[in-house]
Amino acid sequence: MQTIFVQLKCDLGKAYTVADEAMLNIDEVSEVYSTSGQYDLIMKCYLPNGADIGHFVTERVQTLPGVKDTFTLITFKAFS
């Protein structure tokens, strides 16, 4: 599994709607948090090994109604 985080800027007043849509309609999304700062939301996604991250973000995340911009963080190792 490949873990990525995607930060999202949303249309005004749409962050909660975008979060709900992501959780309901994108199986790879495990968690969505509202955040302060430049971005409105951050989502944690688990993709299968070898999945095309670019296609996932541009075709599944950026096309959610109310999403204006995204910033993707690719992870390397989880520490616990």
URRA-V894095 format. One line per field, one symbol per residue. burial: # if it has 9 or more other ideal C-beta (glycine too) atoms within 8 Angstrom, else .. Layout:
burial=???
//
This chain:
burial=.#########...##.###.###..#.##..#..#...#######.#...#.#..###.###.#.##..#.#..#.....
//
